[in-house]
Each structure stands twice: as structure tokens, then as C-alpha cells.
């Protein structure tokens, strides 16, 4: 794994896609319905009109449950809020990313500019799409971090934010076609590992999507590997 500036990585991917004549990006477009027929997917209805297509890739991660529901597809992954804060720059002294899991999951690392990025997870965080950040997170993180790393007690917090992990029962993504609906492909449930696994697994998925070649590496991420009784969250398991 590695620490990267996520905005820069996503922007680089978008710039790469924008240079392709085969890709059309429609920002601010809402999917309103998935149209299915006897053979599977027929079309996607959107706020910009209907798109006729025999195949759809659900790569919406935190919103994948909502999109699966529109298609009548069931999957056990669920969005769970994760919050982060960043401090004002201090003298650079932390070379490694520090993570811990018991009794509470958390982490901190220092950027090249000297900022400290950190977070401590609420084990009682309910599933659902929620991008608000909270005072509870700030208090929890400050309390735990000053015990784990007392030298950080006097740093100044300058901003915090929240996003979603799309978490599966085994903390591994769902990548590939589902047998529940012909033409419906999954690339979600990354469970916080999208930056790490996404580029490689997406390349393998593209080979399968276009040419039908199924890599053995994708077998572990079969979207239909879970049973109906599998739960989206296992509070007894460590994150990794």
C-alpha cells in the first residue's frame, strides 16, 4: 500500500480518459432507472436522456447499493462513513504511515509539506451515505492520537472532511459480471483499497469485458461469491 494525494490521482485518471475518443464523460448526470429486458440490461435512463446499452459497469462504490437496487441486483457491500483531518504543517519527522487496529482503528502520516493527516474510526458508525464531518470525530481522534503519539498534542487542525468506504464482508472488492442480471458488471466494494487495487483490477476487468479473457486473479473478487445470509460488516474482524 502507499499514501497518495487522492485528488491528484483521480484527476490524472480523468485527464487520461479525456484524451480518448472512445470515452465520453458526463458530469452531473443522475441515473434514474435501469431498463431490463428478457436478455438482461437494455438501457440506462438518466437526467440527460436514455442511453441504450447491453452492458453497465457499476463503479459507483459508496453509491453502488443504490444503483444495484435500481437494477434489482443484491450485493452485501454497504457504504460506511470514514472521516479525516489534516493539521497545519510542522517540521517533517514522520517517514512512515502509522496504523493501529486494537482497540480502535486509526492512522496518521505526514505529507511532504509537513501536514499530519489522521483519523480514528468510530466502531459504531452506521452504514449509509453520509459525507458530513462531526465534532465527535474531532474529539475521538484528538483523544486517541494524543495517547498514541503525545508529540502531536499541540498541532493545529486546519480542516476535516468525510467520505465513504464501500465495505464488503471480506473487505475485498466485487469485480466482474454478476449472474443475477446479464450485462450487469460490478467494480465496487473496495473497502478502502480502491487506490491500491483499482488500476490493476480494472485493467484485468477491461480485458474480460472487451475480449472475454478471464484472469485467474479476478476469481477471488467474484461478485457472486457471497450468500444471501452474509453480512456487510463484521465487527469482530480486523480491517486487514
Secondary structure, 3 states (H helix, E strand, C coil): CCCCCHHHHHHHHHHHHHCCCCCCCCCCCCEEEEEEECCEEEEEEECCEEEECCCEEECCHHHHHHHHHHHCCCCCCEEEEEEEEEECCCCCCCCCCEEECCCCCEEEEECCCCCEEEEECCCCCCECCCCCCCHHHHHHHHHHHHHHCHHHCCCCEEEEEEEEEEECCCCCCEEEECCCCCCEEEEECCCCCHHHHHHHHHHHHHHHHHHCCCCHHHHHHCCCCCCCCCCCCCCCCCCC
